[in-house]
Amino acid sequence: MPRLEKTCWYLGVDPGASGGIACITDSGDAIAGPLPKDEIECWEYVYGLHNYLGDTCAVIEKVHAMPGNGVVGMFKFGMSYGMLKGFLIADRKS
């Protein structure tokens, strides 16, 4: 896929179980989609976005535990957050 011409892309990530990724330019062009559930597919998606969009500024939603969240669910949520953070850092270095 060829890179899109752009002025600047901004990438926002929601790391939740039904999370997603949204990209927008300062001129208003946008794309969005759900996060893949599989770790390898998620890495390929993030890496593919970098190759498709070029340089981007990325942010991950600041997350925290909520009353009533189960321990197992919060552990999975934290794993997803850490995995996405690592993917964005690794992709930046590649």
C-alpha positions in Angstrom: 0.0 0.0 0.0 1.5 3.4 -0.9 1.9 6.0 1.8 -0.8 8.7 2.0 0.2 12.3 1.5 -0.4 14.2 4.7 0.6 17.1 6.8 0.5 15.3 10.2 -1.2 12.1 11.4 -2.4 11.7 15.0 -3.1 8.2 16.3 -5.3 7.5 19.3 -5.6 4.0 20.9 -8.2 2.7 23.2 -6.6 -0.5 24.8 -9.8 -2.0 26.2 -11.3 -5.4 25.3 -13.5 -3.7 22.7 -10.9 -1.0 22.0 -9.9 0.5 18.7 -7.4 2.8 16.9 -8.3 6.1 15.2 -6.1 8.2 13.0 -6.8 11.8 12.0 -4.8 14.5 10.1 -4.7 18.1 11.0 -6.7 18.6 7.7 -9.5 16.4 9.0 -8.9 13.1 7.0 -9.6 10.2 9.3 -9.6 6.4 9.5 -10.6 4.2 12.4 -11.0 0.5 13.3 -11.2 -2.0 16.1 -8.1 -3.4 17.7 -7.4 -7.0 16.6 -7.8 -9.5 19.5 -4.7 -11.5 18.7 -1.3 -10.1 19.7 0.4 -11.0 16.4 -2.4 -9.5 14.4 -2.3 -6.4 16.6 1.4 -5.9 16.0 0.9 -6.4 12.3 -1.9 -3.8 12.4 0.2 -1.2 14.3 3.3 -1.8 12.1 1.1 -1.7 9.0 -0.3 1.6 10.0 3.2 3.0 10.4 4.1 1.8 6.9 0.8 3.2 5.4 0.7 6.5 7.2 4.4 7.3 7.7 5.4 9.3 10.8 2.6 9.8 13.3 2.1 11.1 16.8 0.5 8.4 19.0 -1.3 8.5 22.3 -2.8 5.7 24.4 -5.9 6.4 26.5 -4.8 6.8 30.2 -6.5 3.8 31.9 -7.0 2.8 35.5 -9.0 0.3 37.6 -12.6 1.0 38.3 -14.6 -0.2 41.3 -16.2 -3.6 40.6 -13.5 -4.6 38.0 -12.4 -8.2 38.6 -8.7 -9.1 39.1 -8.5 -11.2 36.0 -10.2 -8.6 33.8 -7.8 -5.9 35.1 -4.8 -8.1 34.5 -5.9 -8.6 30.9 -6.5 -4.9 30.5 -3.1 -4.1 31.9 -1.5 -6.6 29.6 -3.2 -5.0 26.6 -2.1 -1.6 27.6 1.5 -2.7 28.1 1.5 -4.6 24.8 0.3 -1.6 22.8 2.8 0.7 24.5 5.6 -1.7 23.6 4.3 -2.0 20.0 4.3 1.8 19.6 7.8 2.1 21.0 9.2 -0.9 19.0 7.6 0.5 15.8 9.2 3.9 16.4 12.6 2.2 16.6 12.2 0.1 13.4 
